[in-house]
Amino acid sequence: MAKIVKLISKNFGNITPGSVEDYVKAGGYAGLRKAMQMDPQKIIEEVKKSNLMGRGGAGYPTGVKWEQAYANPNKPEYVVCNGDEGEPGTYKDRFILSKDPLRLIEGMTIAAYVFKIKEGYIYVRGEYLGLQDIINGAIKNAEKANYLGDNILGSDFSFHIQVVWGAGAYVCGENTALLESIEGKSGRPRKKPPYLTHVGLHQAPTLLQNVETYSNISYIVEHGGEEYASYGTKYSGGTKLVCLSGNVVNRGVYEIPFGTPIREILYEIGGGIPNGRKLKFVQLGGSSGACFKDDKLDTPMCYKALRDNRLKLGSGALLVVDDSNCVIDFLKCITEFFIHESCGKCTPCREGNTRIYETIDKFSKGEAKLEDLSTLSRLSEVMKNASFCGLGQAATTALTDCMKYMKDEFLEHIDGHCRAGVCSMFSEEE
Amino acid sequence: MNETPLLSQVDSIIEKYDGSKERLIQMLLDLQKASGQNHIPGDCIIKLSDKLNMPASAVFEVATFYSMFNMEPKGKYIIEVCKSAPCHVSGSKNVSEMFEDALKIKMGETTPDNLFTLQYSSCFGGCDVSPAVKIDDTVYGNLTMEKINEIIDMYRRK
C-alpha cells in the first residue's frame, strides 16, 4: 500500500505560512539551532549520509556538492535558491513557497552557516508573483525573530536573503541562465565548466540548489542523515515531492518515500484515470521528460531504478495521459512549448524545434510520408548532441520515446487515420 | 510622440532599487504593473537606459527576452490560458473557446473597452486545477462556462 510521508510537507495547510511563531511551534528552526552548535564539516557529513540528491532535476548528490565547495579554497560567497520551476506539470516549489516558506529559508540559512556566507538570493519565477507577500513576509518575520539578518541568534553569523523575480523564461531554470537573470540580464545559459561552485554569481563561487533541496536540510540536520536516508532506497535517500497532473483523479503534490512504484503513486495515491478511460502513457519529469507505457509502471521511484529503465526523475512531475488523447497532437503541444521557450542562443535548439513542429504538423494533417519519421529521428539526434544547454538536449526526449513506443500511431497518421479522432484530417475525411 | 504619464514614475522606481542595473528586471516588472495597460512604453525604456547609464538596446534586449513583458499596450487584465501539456490533455482548448465566447474576442485579442486581453501562456504551475487560467497573479481552475462568466463579471466590477 502506497504511503504518503510528511517530512518536509508536514506543515502544509497546518500553519500560517511564513509565521515564525507557528513554524517554531511546529518544531521549526530546531535544525538551525542544532547546526549552529555543530562543526560545519560535520553538517556536510550528515548531508552526505542522507543520500539527498538535488531535487531540481539533475539529481546531483547534495553532500558531494557541498564537500567539493568546502574543499575549494575560494569558498562560496552566495547561497542561491532556484525557484524557477517552469517544467510543465511541476508545482511542488509553489507548494513549499506558499505553504511553508520558512522551511526553505531555514535550509538556506544552514547552508550559509556551513560556508560562512553572508548573502543569499531566492529566484522565483514571475508567474508566482502572487506569492510575493507570503515570501517577503516570511523573510521579514525571520529577521524580526533574529533567525535571519545580523547576528543570528546572538552569534557573529549574519545572513541576508533577497528575493529576485523572473519575468517568464523557462530557460532561467537552467542554473547559469538563472544567475544571468539575477544579474539583471537576459537569461541565456553560460558555458560550463567553470562550474558554479567555482565561478557563479558575480563571477564568485556560488552554492545553488532547488527549493525542495534546501527544504530538506533542516530535517537532515535535526534528525541526522541516516534517519533521513532510511526513508528511501539504497541509492536515493529520503522523500520526494511528486506532482500529479493530467488525466488522474487526485491531482496534487504528495510526499512519497523513494522506492514507491510509479503504479502505486498513480492508482493508489492518484486514484487512477477518471471517466472510465484507459492509460495511454505517462510522462515523468515535465515536458523534457521521458514518456512510457503501462509496462514500466512497476518501476520504483528511485534514481537508480529509473535510470536502469532509461527514465529520469527530473522535477518529479507525473503527467498522466489517457486514451482520449492523440500522441501526435500531444507532441505538437510539447514542441510548441519548446519553440516558445528556446532562448535562441544556439542553432540546433532554435531551428530544430521549429523544423520538428513542421514535420509533426504534417502527421497531424495526414500529409506525412514514411521518410518524415527518419527526419524526426535525425533532427532529435542532432539536437540532443549539438544543443548548447539542457533545454535543447532534452527537448526531444518525449518525441524519441513516443516514436519508439507508439510508432503504430505515427504510421496510422501517414495513412490518414487518427485513432483518437483529435487530428483535424479525421473530420475532413469523414 | 506624446509623453506617457508613466514616464514621471521612472525615477521613483529606479530609486526603489537603489539605481542598481542588476535590478533592471524588477524595475521593468514595476513599470509594467504601474502602466495600467500591462506594457512598457518605449520612452520609459529610453529614460531608464539614460538614468542607468546603459545603451537603450541593452534595456530593450532584456525587455523583449522575457515573455511577461509587453512592448504594446494590452488590456487592463491579461487572461492567460495555459496551453502546456498538463492543461492541454485536460481540455485547455475548451477553456480558450469558452473565454472567446464570453468575451466575444479571439485568442490574442483585446476587448474594445481595453479591459481584457486573451492570450495563451506556458505552464504557470496551476496543474492541480487544470485546465487553468491566470488573471494578473491569480490562478483559476476547474472552469465551467458558468464560472468563467462569474470571473469576468467580477473583474468588470473591480
Boltz contact constraints between the chains, C-beta under 6 A:
constraints:
  - contact:
      token1: [A, 88]
      token2: [B, 84]
      max_distance: 6.0
  - contact:
      token1: [A, 88]
      token2: [B, 85]
      max_distance: 6.0
  - contact:
      token1: [A, 88]
      token2: [B, 86]
      max_distance: 6.0
  - contact:
      token1: [A, 88]
      token2: [B, 123]
      max_distance: 6.0
  - contact:
      token1: [A, 89]
      token2: [B, 86]
      max_distance: 6.0
  - contact:
      token1: [A, 89]
      token2: [B, 127]
      max_distance: 6.0
  - contact:
      token1: [A, 91]
      token2: [B, 125]
      max_distance: 6.0
  - contact:
      token1: [A, 91]
      token2: [B, 127]
      max_distance: 6.0
  - contact:
      token1: [A, 94]
      token2: [B, 125]
      max_distance: 6.0
  - contact:
      token1: [A, 126]
      token2: [B, 68]
      max_distance: 6.0
  - contact:
      token1: [A, 127]
      token2: [B, 124]
      max_distance: 6.0
  - contact:
      token1: [A, 129]
      token2: [B, 137]
      max_distance: 6.0
  - contact:
      token1: [A, 130]
      token2: [B, 137]
      max_distance: 6.0
  - contact:
      token1: [A, 167]
      token2: [B, 25]
      max_distance: 6.0
  - contact:
      token1: [A, 167]
      token2: [B, 66]
      max_distance: 6.0
  - contact:
      token1: [A, 167]
      token2: [B, 68]
      max_distance: 6.0
  - contact:
      token1: [A, 167]
      token2: [B, 69]
      max_distance: 6.0
  - contact:
      token1: [A, 168]
      token2: [B, 66]
      max_distance: 6.0
  - contact:
      token1: [A, 168]
      token2: [B, 67]
      max_distance: 6.0
  - contact:
      token1: [A, 168]
      token2: [B, 68]
      max_distance: 6.0
  - contact:
      token1: [A, 169]
      token2: [B, 66]
      max_distance: 6.0
  - contact:
      token1: [A, 183]
      token2: [B, 22]
      max_distance: 6.0
  - contact:
      token1: [A, 184]
      token2: [B, 21]
      max_distance: 6.0
  - contact:
      token1: [A, 184]
      token2: [B, 22]
      max_distance: 6.0
  - contact:
      token1: [A, 184]
      token2: [B, 24]
      max_distance: 6.0
  - contact:
      token1: [A, 184]
      token2: [B, 25]
      max_distance: 6.0
  - contact:
      token1: [A, 186]
      token2: [B, 61]
      max_distance: 6.0
  - contact:
      token1: [A, 186]
      token2: [B, 62]
      max_distance: 6.0
  - contact:
      token1: [A, 186]
      token2: [B, 65]
      max_distance: 6.0
  - contact:
      token1: [A, 245]
      token2: [B, 86]
      max_distance: 6.0
  - contact:
      token1: [A, 245]
      token2: [B, 127]
      max_distance: 6.0
  - contact:
      token1: [A, 246]
      token2: [B, 86]
      max_distance: 6.0
  - contact:
      token1: [A, 246]
      token2: [B, 89]
      max_distance: 6.0
  - contact:
      token1: [A, 247]
      token2: [B, 89]
      max_distance: 6.0
  - contact:
      token1: [A, 251]
      token2: [B, 128]
      max_distance: 6.0
  - contact:
      token1: [A, 252]
      token2: [B, 128]
      max_distance: 6.0
  - contact:
      token1: [A, 287]
      token2: [B, 85]
      max_distance: 6.0
  - contact:
      token1: [A, 319]
      token2: [B, 85]
      max_distance: 6.0
  - contact:
      token1: [A, 319]
      token2: [B, 86]
      max_distance: 6.0
  - contact:
      token1: [A, 321]
      token2: [B, 89]
      max_distance: 6.0
  - contact:
      token1: [A, 325]
      token2: [B, 89]
      max_distance: 6.0
  - contact:
      token1: [A, 333]
      token2: [B, 85]
      max_distance: 6.0
  - contact:
      token1: [A, 333]
      token2: [B, 88]
      max_distance: 6.0
  - contact:
      token1: [A, 334]
      token2: [B, 85]
      max_distance: 6.0
  - contact:
      token1: [A, 337]
      token2: [B, 84]
      max_distance: 6.0
  - contact:
      token1: [A, 337]
      token2: [B, 122]
      max_distance: 6.0
